[in-house]
Amino acid sequence: MATVKDDIDLSVLSEEARKELVDFYQFLVGKYGRARTKKAKRFQNLVERPLRVKSIVIPPREQLYER
């Protein structure tokens, strides 16, 4: 893979293009950045891993609709 130059000349872009570039950069940092909080990691683990239960109790239909 080719090396990436660290300096980018943003002066050639319009103000709108610069804002878009900054927004995209922030998206990439959020997606691929290493600095994730413990809370974010815990939530990601909760979403990615299935919940394991010993058994599921499904009540009879009559019991569900009792008043």
HELIX and SHEET records of a PDB file:
HELIX    1   1 LEU A   10  VAL A   12  5                                   3    
HELIX    2   2 GLU A   15  TYR A   32  1                                  18    
HELIX    3   3 LYS A   38  GLU A   48  1                                  11    
HELIX    4   4 ARG A   61  LEU A   64  1                                   4    
END                                                                             
